[in-house]
Amino acid sequence: MKPSILASGFTALGALAAAAGAFAQNYPDRPVRFLVAFPPGSSTDIVARIVAPKITEILGQNVIVENRGGAGGVIGAQAAKRANPDGYTILMNSSAMVVNVSLHSNPGYAMSDFIPILQGPTTPNLISVHPSVKAATLKELIALAKTTQMSYASSGTGTTPHLGMELLTRTLAKVEMTHVPYGPATAVAAVVGNQVPIASTSMPPAVPHVHAARVRPIAVTTAQRSRILPNVPTVAESGFPGFQEHTWFSFFALAGTPAPVVKRLHAELSRVLQMPDVKERLDTMSLEFTPNTPAQFAALVKAELAKYARIVKESGAKAD
């Protein structure tokens, strides 16, 4: 290659770098959108609405929460994929995002369409029942399901509460239950209204109903018991050693978003989630944030993609 061509190439690269730097320096100069892949009242939505006012103050621009729920987070991810990669649309999704690429033959997006910014709060999943269900433990619930046709409401097709329940019932307990996909909040409401006897959801929408005795908690899915419901045993304690499942709620940018913008968003979102008043609000719903880097989150996404591909295959779970 001739020196003049090399020089012009370096000049072009330098101009691009300078333009990206200038863009990041002025970012944001207009409102930012949190595109939430689940409906109002969901755990993902709750986290978004806790974070949005704080990040608004820090960035000096309004952060607008826009819900695009449906298909267990698929519709929101598809909508985010169509946005410009400029840092003004941030996808907020749950761990369903990595499940859906295996569960659906064509989810309409790939993980390569997004850049992991920050793994946000995590929570155990909770199996709960209507008070009329004659089962106080997971063992009793499974025994009942082996003699009575039962159904369960989940946070939606492709969510970890759905897939974890499929793994537990079909693969481990060898019992058939009919899956009825809802949203996180509406799944609990369906059990409260005795439309469906069992719910498998993340904890935040369920905890108020547990405290009000409108649903009975049966088991949490993490390795350790929840601090919020310390008397509720884990699935592992209830006869299924090694069972461990949880849900995370996280932030993604579009592929192609300038690196300085991703770096700024990571720093500010991490800062907000560690604020004492934010942490206090998260704690009341059994949501826990552990600081992490984009690289660490990207490594987790890669590992979870492989994990859920295996679970989907083993459980025989399908997109309803």
ABEGO torsion letter per residue (X at the ends): XBAAAAAAAAAAAAAAAAAAAAAAAAOBABBBBBBBABBBGBAAAAAAAAAAAAAAAAAGBBBBBBBBBEGGGAAAAAAAAABBBAGABBBBBBAAAAAAAAABABAGBBAAABBBABBBBBBBBBBBBBAABBBABAAAAAAAAAABBBBBBBAEBGBAAAAAAAAAAAAAAGBBBBBBBBBAAAAAAAAAAGABABBBBBAAAAAAAAAAGABBBABBABABBBAABAABBBAAAAGBBGBBBBBBBBBBBBBGBBAAAAAAAAAAAAAAAABAAAAAAAAAAGBBBBBBBAAAAAAAAAAAAAAAAAAAAAAGBBBX
